[in-house]
Amino acid sequence: MCSVELAKVQQDLGKLDDARSSLLRAISIGRAIKSLRCIRYALVGLGNLRITEAQLVRENEPLSSKGQRRRGKSHTSLLLRARAAIQRAIALEELELEIIIDGRYLLASIYFFLDDLETAHTVTLQTLKEAREYEITRITGRAYRLLGLIHARQKRYEEADSYFEQAIDIFRERELRLDYARTLHYFGAALQQRDNLPTAERMAEGIERAYARGLDYLREARRIFVDCHATIDMLWVEDELTRVEKQNAGKQ
């Protein structure tokens, strides 16, 4: 169990090879002591690691002529492997309820990254209901954040803002710095994307104000990632800020 927890920290630090070694060690120990519970707890951690690896692959994929990323088999296969590992893990009733609910949140995230927004929405709502029922605050906040991402992708901005803000309130109140910063990052990026709307619509919906707020969120997220040594998150938010700066330069 300690090896799985260590892997989470190593993953946050960007030491993915070390995290993988810790998870494989956890699985090996679980097999040695014949504990399915320990093995499947490690499988949830392995699924989470593969989600991060899939996002890294996606970020490094080239853009198409339309500015969209070409999702290669490696990106999709990592997500499908993550889904299989987590589904197998949380099928075991002996697991702690919090681990099962966390696994469902990760499944919802996978469906989102696979662009299956309908399934992602359904699973996230189920996860949110269970997390609130059993007062699992961190997962409640993460579910709100994922609902924000889903609604932002669907251009349902009012609902997206509400969910993001609920997540921010939870993470700020509980002083969960990385989750707070990640929510700022996702919310800030979502606000930036609205800048591509037609001018009249931008004025009607206050897009300019949303754009400025999003930029502030991205900068605050970067500061926290630097303080926490969250290497991968820091690189992602810096890439977003670089993109914004180039976009601004192009308008001048």
N, C-alpha and C positions, 0 to 999 in steps of 0.2 A: 504494500500500500504506500509506503514511503517512497519507493522508486517511481510510482505513478505521480505522486505529488511533486517529486523532484523534476520529473519530465515536464510538468506544467511550467515550472519556473524556468527551466532551460529553454523551453519553447518561447516564452515571453522575452527572454534575453536574446533570442535569435540563434541559439545553439541547437539547431535542429538535429544534427548528427548525434549529439550528446543525449537529446531527448529521446531519439529513437533507440539508442542503446539502453537507456533507463527503462523504457517500456518493454523491450525484449527481455531485459533482466527480470522485470516483474512477471512476465509471462512464464519465463523459465522457472522462477521460484514457485509460481502458482502450480505449475505442472508437477514440480518436485514434491510439493506438499499435498498434491491432489485436491486443490481448492479451485473449483469452478468459479466461485465468487471472485477470487482474486484475479483469475485469468480474464474474466469478462469485464472487470473494472479496468484492467489494463487495455482491453480492446476498445473501450470507450475513449480512453486517452489516445490510443493509436488512431482511431477515427478522427479525433480532433486534430492530431498532427497532420494527417493526410489532407484535411481541409485547408490548413495553412499552406502545405506544399502545393496543393492545386492552385491556390490563389497566386503563389509565387510564379508558377508556370504560366498562368494567365497573364500576369503583369509583364512577362518577358516575351510573350507572343507578339508577332508583328501585326500592325494594323492593316486592314484591307483598304481598298481605294476609297471606301465610304467612311473611313475613320473608325471602323469597328474592328474589335480584336477577333482574330481567327482562332477559334478554340480547337486546339489539336486533341488528338486521342489521349495524350498524356493527362491533360487537364480533366477531361471527362472520366477517364479510367480511374484517376485518383479519387475523384468524388464518388464514383460507384463503389470502389473498394472501401472507402470510408463508410458509405451507407451500409454495405454488407456487414462490416465489422460491428457497427453500432447496433444494427437490427439484431444480430446474433447475440450481442451482449445483453441488451435490455430485455430479451425474451426470458431471461432467468429470473424467476420470482424471488429468489433468495437475495437479490441485490437490494441495497438500501434504496428507499423511495426517491431520495434526492438524486442519486446516480441515474435512476431510470428517467426521471423528469429532465435531467440535464442531457441525457442521451436523446430524448425526444426533441429538445431544443436544437441539438446538433443536427438531427435529421431534417428539421425544418430549415435550418441554414443550408444544408446540402441541396434541398429542393429549390431554394431561392437561387443558389449559384448555378443550378442546372436550368434556370429560367422556367421552372414549373411553379409559377406564382400561385396558382389556385391551390395546389397541394401544400405549398409552403404556408399559405395563409391559414388553411384548415388545421394543420399540425401545430402552428404557432398559437392559435387560439386555444387549442386543447392544452398545450403546454402552459400557457398563461393561466388558464383556469385552475390547473392542478398546482402550479407554483403559488398562486394566491391562496388557494384553499389550505395548503400546508405551510404557508408563510415562509417560503424559500425566496428571500428578497433578491438575491443576486440574479437568479434565473427569471424572476418576475421582471426585473429591469432589462435583462437581455431580451426577453420576449417582446417587451415594448419597443426596444430598439429595432428588432427585426421587423416588427409590424410597421415601424416607420420607414424602413428600407423598402418593404414590399409596396406600401402605398405611394412612396416617392417614385418608384419604378412605374407605377400605374398612373402617375401624374395626378394623384388625389392628394394635393398638397396640404389642404387643411387638416385632413386626418393624419397625414405623415407628421406634420409639425406637432400635433397633439401627442402622438406616441413618442416622438423623440424627446419632447419636453418632460413627459412623465418619467422616461428613463433617466434623463439628466438629473431630475429632482431626487430620484432614488439613490443614484450613485453618489451624488454630492452629499446627501444627508448621511449615508453610511460610510463616506470617505473611501469609496472603492475607486482609487485614482485611475487605474488602467481602464476599467470599464467606463468611467466617466470620460476619459480622454478619447477612447474609441468611439463613444457616442458623439462627442463633439466632432470628431473626424468625419464620421458618416453623415451627420447632420449638416456639417459645413460643406461637404462635397455635394450633397443633395441640393443645398441652396444654390451653390455655384452653377449647377446644371440648368437652373431655371433661366439663366442669363441668355439662353439661346432662343427664348420665346420672341415673337414679334414685338416691336416697340410698343404698340398700343396696348397689347396685353400685359406687357411688363409694367407699364404705367398704371393700369387698372388694378393689378394684383400687388403693387408695391414691390416689384422684383428688385428694384435697385437697393431698397433697404435690406431685403433678404440677402442680396449678394454681399453687401458690406458686413452683415452679421455673420454670414458663412465664412468670410475671410478671417474674421476675428476668431471664430471657433477653430478653424484650421491652425492658426498661429498658437492658440492656447494649447491645443492638442499636441502640437510639436514640442512645446516647452515641457509638458508633462512627460512625454515619451523620452525626451532627453534626460530628464531628472530620474526617470525610472529605468533607464538603460534598456528600453524596449526597442531593440535595434530594427526589427522588421517593420513595426508600426511607424517608427521614425522615418524610415526610408519611404514608406508608402505616402505618408502625409507630406513629405518633402517633394515627392514626385507630383502630388496634387497641387502644391503651392507653385512649383515650377511651371506647371501647365497653366495655372491662373495668370502668372506673371507674363508668360508668352502671349496669352490671349489678350491681356491688357495692352501689351506692347503693340499688338497687331491692330488695335483700335485707334491708336494715336497717329 
